[in-house]
Amino acid sequence: MDNLKTEPLKIVHEELESLYERIINNHRNAGQVASGKTIKSLKVEQTNEGGILWGRKAFGTLETGRNAGKVPKGFYYIIQQWVADKGIQVENPKTFSYFVARKIAREGTQLHRKGGRSDIYSKEIKKTIEYIMKRITGLFASEVEHININSNENT
């Protein structure tokens, strides 16, 4: 019976670890990695109830992009660092970063303007939920079969 308490938690942890790897691979394959901060922010935590995959606040923008509107103070410094991290060569990085930041504030990122995507984490989360459900259902089905076998032996 202890197995019925620990095995589902083990399954959730294994599937979250797999999800973590798939998200990182999708992020890399999409060419989105610049500084690596987003990847470094991903952490799998096992809890008494299951598990959590943590990511930094901006994680959602991997699929949605950034919409137009208010930007953080000094946003162009963030863009300037992004330009450096991506290895983008421009004549004047400060000016380029300033105008990119202004365009993002006015129009949002190109990804946002194109309607986003769903191939970094959304589809992977759905798959992970399905995998967890199948594995846990299979675990309980085998336990019920085991109980039935044991109860038949006693008759």
DSSP file with accessible surface (Angstrom, degrees, kcal/mol):
  #  RESIDUE AA STRUCTURE BP1 BP2  ACC     N-H-->O    O-->H-N    N-H-->O    O-->H-N    TCO  KAPPA ALPHA  PHI   PSI    X-CA   Y-CA   Z-CA
    1    1 A M    >>        0   0  171      0, 0.0     3,-0.7     0, 0.0     4,-0.6   0.000 360.0 360.0 360.0 -31.2    0.0    0.0    0.0
    2    2 A D  H >>  +     0   0  117      1,-0.2     4,-2.1     2,-0.2     3,-1.2   0.853 360.0  62.6 -59.9 -33.5    3.0    2.3    0.6
    3    3 A N  H 3> S+     0   0   70      1,-0.3     4,-2.7     2,-0.2    -1,-0.2   0.851  95.6  59.0 -59.7 -35.2    3.8    1.9   -3.1
    4    4 A L  H <4 S+     0   0   29     -3,-0.7    -1,-0.3     1,-0.2    -2,-0.2   0.723 109.5  44.6 -68.1 -19.8    0.4    3.6   -3.9
    5    5 A K  H <X S+     0   0  145     -3,-1.2     4,-0.6    -4,-0.6    -2,-0.2   0.860 123.1  31.9 -88.2 -41.7    1.5    6.6   -2.0
    6    6 A T  H  X S+     0   0   81     -4,-2.1     4,-2.2     2,-0.1    -2,-0.2   0.839 108.0  64.4 -89.0 -34.8    5.1    7.0   -3.3
    7    7 A E  H  X S+     0   0   43     -4,-2.7     4,-2.7    -5,-0.2     5,-0.2   0.912 100.6  50.9 -61.8 -44.2    4.8    5.7   -6.9
    8    8 A P  H  > S+     0   0   20      0, 0.0     4,-2.6     0, 0.0    -1,-0.2   0.916 111.2  49.7 -60.6 -37.3    2.4    8.4   -8.2
    9    9 A L  H  X S+     0   0   42     -4,-0.6     4,-2.4     2,-0.2    -2,-0.2   0.902 110.6  50.0 -65.8 -39.0    4.8   11.1   -6.8
   10   10 A K  H  X S+     0   0  104     -4,-2.2     4,-2.7     2,-0.2    -1,-0.2   0.914 110.4  50.4 -63.6 -43.4    7.7    9.3   -8.5
   11   11 A I  H  X S+     0   0    5     -4,-2.7     4,-2.6     2,-0.2     5,-0.2   0.935 110.5  48.9 -60.6 -47.6    5.8    9.3  -11.8
   12   12 A V  H  X S+     0   0   23     -4,-2.6     4,-2.4     1,-0.2     5,-0.2   0.939 112.3  48.7 -59.6 -45.2    4.9   13.0  -11.5
   13   13 A H  H  X S+     0   0   52     -4,-2.4     4,-2.3     1,-0.2    -2,-0.2   0.934 111.7  48.7 -62.0 -46.1    8.6   13.8  -10.8
   14   14 A E  H  X S+     0   0   69     -4,-2.7     4,-2.1     1,-0.2    -1,-0.2   0.914 113.1  47.3 -60.6 -43.1    9.8   11.7  -13.7
   15   15 A E  H  X S+     0   0   22     -4,-2.6     4,-2.5     2,-0.2    -1,-0.2   0.858 110.4  51.7 -70.4 -33.9    7.4   13.3  -16.1
   16   16 A L  H  X S+     0   0   19     -4,-2.4     4,-2.7    -5,-0.2    -1,-0.2   0.891 109.0  51.3 -67.9 -36.8    8.2   16.8  -14.9
   17   17 A E  H  X S+     0   0   70     -4,-2.3     4,-2.0     2,-0.2    -2,-0.2   0.913 111.4  47.7 -63.5 -41.5   11.9   16.1  -15.5
   18   18 A S  H  X S+     0   0   48     -4,-2.1     4,-2.4     2,-0.2    -2,-0.2   0.914 111.2  50.7 -64.7 -42.9   11.0   14.9  -19.0
   19   19 A L  H  X S+     0   0    8     -4,-2.5     4,-2.8     2,-0.2     5,-0.2   0.931 107.3  54.6 -58.7 -46.4    8.9   18.0  -19.6
   20   20 A Y  H  X S+     0   0   54     -4,-2.7     4,-2.1     1,-0.2    -2,-0.2   0.928 110.3  45.9 -52.7 -48.9   11.8   20.2  -18.4
   21   21 A E  H  X S+     0   0   97     -4,-2.0     4,-2.4     1,-0.2    -1,-0.2   0.903 112.5  49.8 -64.8 -43.4   14.1   18.6  -21.0
   22   22 A R  H  X S+     0   0   42     -4,-2.4     4,-2.7     2,-0.2    -1,-0.2   0.901 109.9  50.9 -65.4 -39.5   11.6   18.9  -23.8
   23   23 A I  H  X S+     0   0    2     -4,-2.8     4,-2.7     2,-0.2     5,-0.2   0.937 110.9  48.4 -63.4 -45.3   10.9   22.6  -23.1
   24   24 A I  H  X S+     0   0    5     -4,-2.1     4,-2.6    -5,-0.2     5,-0.2   0.937 112.6  48.4 -61.3 -45.0   14.7   23.3  -23.1
   25   25 A N  H  X S+     0   0   75     -4,-2.4     4,-3.1     1,-0.2    -1,-0.2   0.923 112.8  47.7 -61.4 -43.8   15.1   21.5  -26.4
   26   26 A N  H  X S+     0   0   35     -4,-2.7     4,-1.7    94,-0.2    -1,-0.2   0.904 111.4  51.2 -63.2 -41.6   12.2   23.2  -28.0
   27   27 A H  H  <>S+     0   0    8     -4,-2.7     5,-1.9    -5,-0.2     6,-0.4   0.929 114.4  43.4 -61.2 -45.8   13.5   26.6  -26.8
   28   28 A R  H ><5S+     0   0  138     -4,-2.6     3,-1.8     1,-0.2    -2,-0.2   0.928 112.2  52.2 -66.5 -46.6   16.9   25.9  -28.2
   29   29 A N  H 3<5S+     0   0  137     -4,-3.1    -1,-0.2     1,-0.3    -2,-0.2   0.781 104.9  57.1 -62.4 -26.9   15.5   24.5  -31.5
   30   30 A A  T 3<5S-     0   0   33     -4,-1.7    -1,-0.3    -5,-0.2    -2,-0.2   0.523 112.0-122.1 -80.1  -5.9   13.4   27.7  -31.9
   31   31 A G  T < 5S+     0   0   43     -3,-1.8    -3,-0.2    -4,-0.2    -2,-0.1   0.763  74.4 127.7  72.4  26.1   16.6   29.8  -31.8
   32   32 A Q      < +     0   0   43     -5,-1.9     2,-0.3     2,-0.0    -4,-0.2   0.599  32.6 109.3 -90.5 -13.1   15.3   31.7  -28.8
   33   33 A V        +     0   0   47     -6,-0.4    -5,-0.0    -5,-0.2     0, 0.0  -0.505  27.3 146.3 -73.3 127.2   18.3   31.3  -26.5
   34   34 A A  S    S+     0   0   29     -2,-0.3    -1,-0.2    53,-0.0    -2,-0.0   0.545  79.8   2.1-117.7 -78.1   20.3   34.4  -25.9
   35   35 A S  S    S-     0   0   42      1,-0.0    -2,-0.1    51,-0.0    47,-0.0   0.697  88.7-124.0 -87.7 -21.4   21.8   34.6  -22.4
   36   36 A G  S  > S+     0   0   14      3,-0.0     4,-2.5     4,-0.0     5,-0.2   0.459  73.4 126.3  88.8   3.1   20.5   31.3  -21.1
   37   37 A K  H  > S+     0   0  113      1,-0.2     4,-1.4     2,-0.2    19,-0.1   0.878  70.9  52.5 -62.2 -38.4   18.7   33.0  -18.1
   38   38 A T  H  > S+     0   0   19      2,-0.2     4,-0.8     1,-0.2     3,-0.3   0.941 110.8  46.3 -65.3 -45.4   15.4   31.4  -19.0
   39   39 A I  H >4 S+     0   0   21      1,-0.2     3,-1.2     2,-0.2    -2,-0.2   0.936 112.1  51.2 -61.3 -44.8   16.9   27.9  -19.1
   40   40 A K  H 3< S+     0   0  143     -4,-2.5    -1,-0.2     1,-0.3    -2,-0.2   0.773 104.4  59.3 -64.6 -24.2   18.8   28.5  -15.9
   41   41 A S  H 3< S+     0   0   29     -4,-1.4     2,-0.3    -3,-0.3    -1,-0.3   0.695  82.1 100.5 -78.6 -18.3   15.5   29.6  -14.2
   42   42 A L    <<  +     0   0    5     -3,-1.2     2,-0.3    -4,-0.8    13,-0.2  -0.542  47.9 166.6 -74.2 128.3   13.7   26.3  -14.9
   43   43 A K  E     -A   54   0A 121     11,-1.8    11,-3.2    -2,-0.3     2,-0.5  -0.999  29.7-142.8-142.7 137.4   13.6   24.1  -11.8
   44   44 A V  E     -A   53   0A  28     -2,-0.3     2,-0.5     9,-0.2     9,-0.2  -0.883  20.8-170.6 -99.8 127.7   11.7   20.9  -11.0
   45   45 A E  E     -A   52   0A  91      7,-3.1     7,-2.6    -2,-0.5     2,-0.5  -0.983  13.2-146.0-120.8 127.1   10.5   20.7   -7.4
   46   46 A Q  E     -A   51   0A  95     -2,-0.5     5,-0.3     5,-0.2     2,-0.2  -0.786  23.2-175.7 -90.3 133.3    9.0   17.6   -5.9
   47   47 A T        -     0   0   31      3,-1.9     3,-0.4    -2,-0.5   -34,-0.1  -0.706  42.2-101.9-119.0 174.5    6.4   18.3   -3.3
   48   48 A N  S    S+     0   0  147     -2,-0.2   -39,-0.1     1,-0.2     3,-0.0   0.750 124.4  43.1 -66.7 -23.3    4.3   16.1   -0.9
   49   49 A E  S    S-     0   0  165    -40,-0.0     2,-0.2     1,-0.0    -1,-0.2   0.561 132.7 -71.9 -98.2 -13.5    1.4   16.5   -3.3
   50   50 A G  S    S-     0   0    7     -3,-0.4    -3,-1.9     2,-0.0     2,-0.3  -0.753  70.2 -62.7 161.3-107.5    3.2   16.1   -6.6
   51   51 A G  E     -A   46   0A  26     -5,-0.3     2,-0.4    -2,-0.2    -5,-0.2  -0.991  26.4-138.9-170.2 168.3    5.6   18.5   -8.2
   52   52 A I  E     -A   45   0A  60     -7,-2.6    -7,-3.1    -2,-0.3     2,-0.6  -0.998   7.5-149.8-139.6 138.0    6.1   22.0   -9.7
   53   53 A L  E     -A   44   0A  43     -2,-0.4     2,-0.3    -9,-0.2    -9,-0.2  -0.958  26.9-160.5-105.9 112.3    8.1   23.2  -12.7
   54   54 A W  E     +A   43   0A 125    -11,-3.2   -11,-1.8    -2,-0.6     2,-0.3  -0.685  15.8 169.1 -93.7 147.8    9.3   26.7  -11.9
   55   55 A G        -     0   0   33     -2,-0.3   -13,-0.1   -13,-0.2   -17,-0.1  -0.968  39.8 -83.7-149.0 162.2   10.4   29.3  -14.4
   56   56 A R    >   -     0   0  104    -18,-0.3     3,-2.3    -2,-0.3     4,-0.3  -0.176  48.1 -99.6 -66.6 163.9   11.2   33.0  -14.4
   57   57 A K  G >  S+     0   0  217      1,-0.3     3,-0.7     2,-0.1     4,-0.1   0.843 121.6  53.2 -54.2 -39.0    8.4   35.5  -14.7
   58   58 A A  G >  S+     0   0   41      1,-0.2     3,-1.6     2,-0.1     4,-0.3   0.424  77.2 105.6 -80.6   5.2    9.0   36.2  -18.4
   59   59 A F  G X  S+     0   0   33     -3,-2.3     3,-2.1     1,-0.3     4,-0.3   0.868  70.1  61.8 -54.8 -41.2    8.8   32.5  -19.2
   60   60 A G  G X> S+     0   0   28     -3,-0.7     4,-1.8     1,-0.3     3,-1.5   0.777  88.5  71.2 -59.4 -25.6    5.4   32.8  -20.8
   61   61 A T  H <> S+     0   0   59     -3,-1.6     4,-1.7     1,-0.3    -1,-0.3   0.638  75.7  82.1 -70.9  -9.5    6.7   35.2  -23.5
   62   62 A L  H <4 S+     0   0   14     -3,-2.1    -1,-0.3    -4,-0.3    -2,-0.2   0.821 112.1  19.3 -60.8 -30.1    8.6   32.2  -25.1
   63   63 A E  H <4 S+     0   0    7     -3,-1.5    54,-2.1    -4,-0.3    -2,-0.2   0.714 134.0  39.2-108.1 -31.4    5.2   31.5  -26.8
   64   64 A T  H  < S-     0   0   72     -4,-1.8    -3,-0.2    52,-0.2    51,-0.2   0.718  89.1-147.3 -93.7 -22.8    3.3   34.7  -26.6
   65   65 A G     <  -     0   0    7     -4,-1.7     2,-0.5    -5,-0.2    -1,-0.2  -0.277  39.7 -60.9  74.5-173.8    5.9   37.3  -27.2
   66   66 A R        -     0   0   66     -4,-0.1    43,-2.7    -5,-0.1    46,-0.2  -0.930  51.0-137.0-111.4 128.9    5.6   40.7  -25.5
   67   67 A N        -     0   0   95     -2,-0.5    41,-0.3    41,-0.2    40,-0.1  -0.323  31.6 -89.7 -79.3 165.5    2.6   42.8  -26.2
   68   68 A A  S    S+     0   0   42     39,-0.3     2,-0.3    38,-0.1    38,-0.2  -0.288  80.9  67.8 -68.0 157.4    2.8   46.6  -26.7
   69   69 A G  S    S+     0   0   36     36,-2.6    39,-0.1    35,-0.2    38,-0.1  -0.877  83.1   8.6 131.7-161.9    2.5   48.9  -23.8
   70   70 A K        -     0   0  198     -2,-0.3    36,-0.0     1,-0.1     0, 0.0  -0.230  60.7-165.3 -58.0 135.8    4.5   49.9  -20.8
   71   71 A V        -     0   0   39      1,-0.1     3,-0.1     0, 0.0     4,-0.1  -0.821  31.1 -85.0-118.3 160.1    8.0   48.5  -20.6
   72   72 A P    >   -     0   0   59      0, 0.0     3,-1.4     0, 0.0     4,-0.1  -0.270  56.7 -87.8 -62.4 152.8   10.4   48.4  -17.6
   73   73 A K  T 3  S+     0   0  212      1,-0.3     0, 0.0     2,-0.1     0, 0.0  -0.348 117.6  17.9 -58.4 136.5   12.5   51.4  -16.9
   74   74 A G  T >> S+     0   0   26     -3,-0.1     3,-1.7     3,-0.1     4,-1.0   0.782  78.4 156.4  70.0  27.1   15.7   51.2  -18.9
   75   75 A F  H <>  +     0   0   19     -3,-1.4     4,-2.2     1,-0.3     3,-0.4   0.846  65.8  63.9 -55.6 -34.3   14.2   48.6  -21.2
   76   76 A Y  H 3> S+     0   0   71      1,-0.3     4,-2.8     2,-0.2    -1,-0.3   0.825  96.2  58.1 -66.3 -23.9   16.7   49.5  -23.9
   77   77 A Y  H <> S+     0   0  141     -3,-1.7     4,-2.3     2,-0.2    -1,-0.3   0.897 105.5  50.2 -67.4 -37.9   19.5   48.3  -21.7
   78   78 A I  H  X S+     0   0   93     -4,-1.0     4,-2.3    -3,-0.4    -2,-0.2   0.926 112.7  46.4 -63.2 -43.7   17.8   44.9  -21.6
   79   79 A I  H  X S+     0   0   13     -4,-2.2     4,-2.9     2,-0.2    -2,-0.2   0.909 109.5  54.7 -65.3 -39.8   17.6   45.0  -25.4
   80   80 A Q  H  X S+     0   0   50     -4,-2.8     4,-2.1     1,-0.2    -2,-0.2   0.921 109.9  46.2 -60.7 -41.4   21.2   46.1  -25.6
   81   81 A Q  H  X S+     0   0   99     -4,-2.3     4,-3.1     2,-0.2    -1,-0.2   0.907 111.0  52.9 -68.0 -38.5   22.2   43.1  -23.5
   82   82 A W  H  X S+     0   0  104     -4,-2.3     4,-2.6     2,-0.2    -2,-0.2   0.924 107.5  51.6 -61.5 -43.5   20.0   40.8  -25.7
   83   83 A V  H  X>S+     0   0    4     -4,-2.9     5,-2.2     1,-0.2     4,-0.7   0.934 113.2  44.9 -58.6 -45.3   21.7   42.2  -28.8
   84   84 A A  H ><5S+     0   0   65     -4,-2.1     3,-0.8     1,-0.2    -2,-0.2   0.932 113.2  50.0 -65.0 -45.8   25.1   41.3  -27.3
   85   85 A D  H 3<5S+     0   0   58     -4,-3.1    -1,-0.2     1,-0.3    -2,-0.2   0.853 112.2  47.5 -62.3 -37.1   24.0   37.9  -26.1
   86   86 A K  H 3<5S-     0   0   78     -4,-2.6    -1,-0.3    -5,-0.2    -2,-0.2   0.583 110.4-123.8 -79.5 -11.6   22.6   37.0  -29.5
   87   87 A G  T <<5 +     0   0   44     -3,-0.8     2,-0.4    -4,-0.7    -3,-0.2   0.784  47.3 169.8  73.9  27.7   25.8   38.2  -31.2
   88   88 A I      < -     0   0   59     -5,-2.2     2,-0.6    -6,-0.2    -1,-0.2  -0.592  25.2-144.3 -77.1 127.0   23.9   40.7  -33.4
   89   89 A Q        +     0   0  175     -2,-0.4     2,-0.3     3,-0.0     3,-0.1  -0.846  31.4 156.7 -97.7 117.4   26.4   43.0  -35.2
   90   90 A V        -     0   0   42     -2,-0.6    -2,-0.0     1,-0.1     0, 0.0  -0.956  48.7-119.0-135.1 157.9   25.2   46.6  -35.7
   91   91 A E  S    S+     0   0  203     -2,-0.3    -1,-0.1     1,-0.3    -2,-0.0   0.917 107.5  18.8 -63.8 -44.6   27.0   49.8  -36.2
   92   92 A N     >  -     0   0   81      1,-0.1     4,-2.7    -3,-0.1    -1,-0.3  -0.809  66.9-174.0-131.4  93.3   25.7   51.5  -33.1
   93   93 A P  H  > S+     0   0   57      0, 0.0     4,-2.7     0, 0.0     5,-0.2   0.839  84.3  53.9 -57.8 -35.7   24.3   49.0  -30.5
   94   94 A K  H  > S+     0   0  133      2,-0.2     4,-2.2     1,-0.2     5,-0.1   0.947 113.1  41.4 -65.7 -47.1   23.0   51.7  -28.1
   95   95 A T  H  > S+     0   0   64      2,-0.2     4,-2.4     1,-0.2     5,-0.2   0.933 115.8  50.4 -65.5 -45.7   21.0   53.5  -30.8
   96   96 A F  H  X S+     0   0   77     -4,-2.7     4,-2.5     1,-0.2     5,-0.2   0.940 112.0  47.8 -56.8 -47.2   19.8   50.2  -32.3
   97   97 A S  H  X S+     0   0    0     -4,-2.7     4,-2.6    -5,-0.2    -1,-0.2   0.882 109.2  54.0 -64.0 -38.9   18.7   49.0  -28.9
   98   98 A Y  H  X S+     0   0  101     -4,-2.2     4,-2.2    -5,-0.2    -1,-0.2   0.945 112.1  43.2 -61.2 -47.2   16.9   52.2  -28.1
   99   99 A F  H  X S+     0   0  113     -4,-2.4     4,-2.4     2,-0.2    -2,-0.2   0.871 113.1  51.7 -71.5 -34.9   14.8   52.0  -31.3
  100  100 A V  H  X S+     0   0   35     -4,-2.5     4,-2.7    -5,-0.2     5,-0.2   0.940 110.3  49.8 -63.7 -44.4   14.1   48.3  -30.9
  101  101 A A  H  X S+     0   0    8     -4,-2.6     4,-2.4     1,-0.2    -2,-0.2   0.906 111.4  48.9 -60.9 -42.0   12.9   49.0  -27.4
  102  102 A R  H  X S+     0   0  109     -4,-2.2     4,-2.2     2,-0.2    -1,-0.2   0.910 110.9  50.0 -64.3 -41.8   10.6   51.8  -28.6
  103  103 A K  H  X>S+     0   0   85     -4,-2.4     4,-3.4     2,-0.2     5,-0.5   0.924 111.0  48.9 -64.2 -42.4    9.2   49.6  -31.4
  104  104 A I  H  X5S+     0   0   21     -4,-2.7     4,-2.3     1,-0.2    -2,-0.2   0.926 110.7  51.0 -62.6 -42.3    8.4   46.8  -28.9
  105  105 A A  H  <5S+     0   0   29     -4,-2.4   -36,-2.6    -5,-0.2    -1,-0.2   0.893 118.7  38.3 -62.3 -37.1    6.8   49.4  -26.6
  106  106 A R  H  <5S+     0   0  140     -4,-2.2    -2,-0.2   -38,-0.2    -1,-0.2   0.884 138.0   9.9 -79.3 -41.7    4.6   50.6  -29.5
  107  107 A E  H  <5S-     0   0   74     -4,-3.4   -39,-0.3     1,-0.2    -3,-0.2   0.531  96.5-121.0-120.5 -11.9    3.9   47.4  -31.3
  108  108 A G     << -     0   0    0     -4,-2.3   -41,-0.2    -5,-0.5    -1,-0.2  -0.192  51.5 -46.6  85.6 173.8    5.0   44.5  -29.2
  109  109 A T     >  -     0   0   33    -43,-2.7     4,-2.6     1,-0.1     5,-0.2  -0.325  54.2-109.1 -75.5 163.3    7.5   41.9  -30.3
  110  110 A Q  H  > S+     0   0  118      1,-0.2     4,-2.0     2,-0.2     6,-0.2   0.901 120.3  55.5 -58.3 -41.2    7.4   40.2  -33.7
  111  111 A L  H  4>S+     0   0   41      1,-0.2     5,-2.6     2,-0.2     4,-0.3   0.927 109.3  46.6 -58.9 -44.3    6.3   37.0  -32.1
  112  112 A H  H >45S+     0   0   77      1,-0.2     3,-1.5   -46,-0.2    -2,-0.2   0.931 110.7  51.8 -63.8 -43.9    3.3   38.7  -30.4
  113  113 A R  H 3<5S+     0   0  108     -4,-2.6    -1,-0.2     1,-0.3    -2,-0.2   0.816 107.5  53.6 -64.7 -29.3    2.4   40.5  -33.7
  114  114 A K  T 3<5S-     0   0  153     -4,-2.0    -1,-0.3    -5,-0.2    -2,-0.2   0.457 125.3-101.3 -84.1  -2.8    2.4   37.1  -35.5
  115  115 A G  T < 5 -     0   0   68     -3,-1.5    -3,-0.2    -4,-0.3    -2,-0.1   0.542  55.0-100.1  98.3   5.6    0.0   35.6  -32.9
  116  116 A G      < -     0   0   24     -5,-2.6     2,-0.3    -6,-0.2   -52,-0.2  -0.266  38.0-101.8  80.7-166.6    2.5   33.6  -30.9
  117  117 A R        -     0   0   85    -54,-2.1     5,-0.1   -52,-0.0     3,-0.1  -0.926   8.2-151.6-150.7 170.0    3.3   30.0  -31.0
  118  118 A S  S   >S+     0   0   53     -2,-0.3     5,-1.5     2,-0.1   -55,-0.1   0.175  72.7  90.8-134.4  18.5    2.4   26.8  -29.0
  119  119 A D  T   5S+     0   0   70      3,-0.1   -56,-0.0     4,-0.1    -1,-0.0   0.283  74.0  63.9-105.1  11.5    5.4   24.6  -29.7
  120  120 A I  T   5S-     0   0    1     -3,-0.1   -94,-0.2   -94,-0.0   -93,-0.2   0.883 128.4 -26.5 -96.0 -55.0    7.7   25.6  -26.8
  121  121 A Y  T  >5S+     0   0   35    -95,-0.1     4,-2.6   -61,-0.1     5,-0.2   0.630 117.8  77.1-133.0 -27.6    5.8   24.4  -23.7
  122  122 A S  H  >5S+     0   0   42      1,-0.2     4,-1.9     2,-0.2    -3,-0.1   0.936 103.5  39.2 -58.6 -52.5    2.0   24.4  -24.3
  123  123 A K  H  ><S+     0   0  115     -5,-1.5     4,-2.3     1,-0.2    -1,-0.2   0.871 115.6  54.7 -65.4 -34.6    1.8   21.2  -26.3
  124  124 A E  H  > S+     0   0   18      2,-0.2     4,-2.4     1,-0.2    -2,-0.2   0.871 105.4  51.9 -68.2 -36.3    4.4   19.6  -24.0
  125  125 A I  H  X S+     0   0   70     -4,-2.6     4,-2.4     2,-0.2    -1,-0.2   0.934 109.7  49.6 -65.0 -43.8    2.4   20.4  -20.9
  126  126 A K  H  X S+     0   0  142     -4,-1.9     4,-2.2    -5,-0.2    -2,-0.2   0.925 112.0  48.3 -59.9 -45.1   -0.7   18.7  -22.4
  127  127 A K  H  X S+     0   0   81     -4,-2.3     4,-2.8     1,-0.2    -1,-0.2   0.913 109.9  52.6 -60.1 -42.9    1.4   15.6  -23.3
  128  128 A T  H  X S+     0   0    4     -4,-2.4     4,-2.8     2,-0.2     5,-0.2   0.908 107.8  50.0 -62.7 -42.8    2.9   15.5  -19.8
  129  129 A I  H  X S+     0   0   98     -4,-2.4     4,-2.7     1,-0.2    -1,-0.2   0.932 112.3  48.4 -61.3 -43.5   -0.6   15.5  -18.2
  130  130 A E  H  X S+     0   0  107     -4,-2.2     4,-2.7     2,-0.2    -2,-0.2   0.920 111.7  49.3 -62.0 -44.6   -1.6   12.7  -20.5
  131  131 A Y  H  X S+     0   0   87     -4,-2.8     4,-2.5     2,-0.2     5,-0.2   0.924 112.4  47.9 -61.4 -43.7    1.5   10.7  -19.7
  132  132 A I  H  X S+     0   0   27     -4,-2.8     4,-2.9     2,-0.2     5,-0.3   0.941 112.5  48.6 -62.7 -47.2    1.0   11.2  -16.0
  133  133 A M  H  X S+     0   0  112     -4,-2.7     4,-2.8    -5,-0.2     5,-0.2   0.924 113.0  47.4 -60.4 -44.9   -2.6   10.2  -16.2
  134  134 A K  H  X S+     0   0  145     -4,-2.7     4,-2.5     1,-0.2    -1,-0.2   0.923 114.8  45.9 -62.7 -44.5   -1.9    7.0  -18.2
  135  135 A R  H  X S+     0   0   85     -4,-2.5     4,-2.1    -5,-0.2    -2,-0.2   0.913 116.0  44.0 -68.9 -41.4    0.9    6.0  -16.0
  136  136 A I  H  X S+     0   0   34     -4,-2.9     4,-2.5    -5,-0.2     5,-0.2   0.921 113.7  50.8 -70.8 -40.3   -1.0    6.5  -12.7
  137  137 A T  H  X S+     0   0   87     -4,-2.8     4,-2.6    -5,-0.3    -2,-0.2   0.928 111.2  49.7 -60.4 -42.8   -4.1    4.9  -14.1
  138  138 A G  H  X S+     0   0   39     -4,-2.5     4,-2.3    -5,-0.2    -1,-0.2   0.893 108.8  52.9 -62.3 -38.2   -2.0    1.9  -15.1
  139  139 A L  H  X S+     0   0   21     -4,-2.1     4,-1.9     2,-0.2    -2,-0.2   0.950 112.5  43.2 -62.8 -48.1   -0.5    1.8  -11.7
  140  140 A F  H  X S+     0   0   90     -4,-2.5     4,-2.6     1,-0.2    -2,-0.2   0.884 111.1  55.6 -67.8 -36.1   -3.9    1.7  -10.0
  141  141 A A  H  X S+     0   0   58     -4,-2.6     4,-2.4    -5,-0.2    -1,-0.2   0.925 108.7  47.6 -62.2 -41.5   -5.2   -0.8  -12.5
  142  142 A S  H  X S+     0   0   58     -4,-2.3     4,-2.3     1,-0.2    -1,-0.2   0.875 111.4  51.1 -68.9 -33.3   -2.4   -3.2  -11.7
  143  143 A E  H  X S+     0   0   42     -4,-1.9     4,-2.4     2,-0.2    -2,-0.2   0.910 110.0  49.0 -68.6 -39.9   -3.0   -2.7   -8.0
  144  144 A V  H  X S+     0   0   79     -4,-2.6     4,-2.8     2,-0.2    -2,-0.2   0.925 111.2  49.9 -65.1 -42.2   -6.7   -3.5   -8.4
  145  145 A E  H  X S+     0   0  128     -4,-2.4     4,-2.5     1,-0.2    -2,-0.2   0.921 110.2  51.3 -60.6 -41.5   -5.8   -6.6  -10.5
  146  146 A H  H  X S+     0   0   99     -4,-2.3     4,-2.4     1,-0.2    -2,-0.2   0.919 110.3  48.5 -62.4 -41.8   -3.4   -7.6   -7.6
  147  147 A I  H  X S+     0   0   98     -4,-2.4     4,-2.6     1,-0.2    -2,-0.2   0.926 111.4  50.2 -64.4 -44.0   -6.2   -7.2   -5.1
  148  148 A N  H  X S+     0   0   87     -4,-2.8     4,-1.9     2,-0.2    -2,-0.2   0.906 110.4  49.6 -61.7 -42.1   -8.6   -9.2   -7.2
  149  149 A I  H  X S+     0   0   78     -4,-2.5     4,-1.5     1,-0.2    -1,-0.2   0.939 112.8  47.1 -62.6 -46.2   -6.0  -12.0   -7.6
  150  150 A N  H  X S+     0   0   61     -4,-2.4     4,-0.9     1,-0.2    -2,-0.2   0.892 111.3  50.7 -64.0 -37.3   -5.4  -12.0   -3.8
  151  151 A S  H  < S+     0   0   53     -4,-2.6     3,-0.3     1,-0.2    -1,-0.2   0.850 107.9  53.6 -71.9 -30.8   -9.1  -12.1   -3.0
  152  152 A N  H >< S+     0   0  109     -4,-1.9     3,-1.0     1,-0.2    -1,-0.2   0.825 102.6  58.6 -69.7 -30.7   -9.7  -15.0   -5.4
  153  153 A E  H 3< S+     0   0  134     -4,-1.5    -1,-0.2     1,-0.2    -2,-0.2   0.787 101.7  55.1 -68.1 -27.1   -7.0  -17.0   -3.6
  154  154 A N  T 3<        0   0  140     -4,-0.9    -1,-0.2    -3,-0.3    -2,-0.2   0.458 360.0 360.0 -86.3  -3.6   -8.9  -16.7   -0.3
  155  155 A T    <         0   0  150     -3,-1.0    -3,-0.0    -4,-0.2    -4,-0.0  -0.507 360.0 360.0 -95.1 360.0  -12.2  -18.2   -1.7
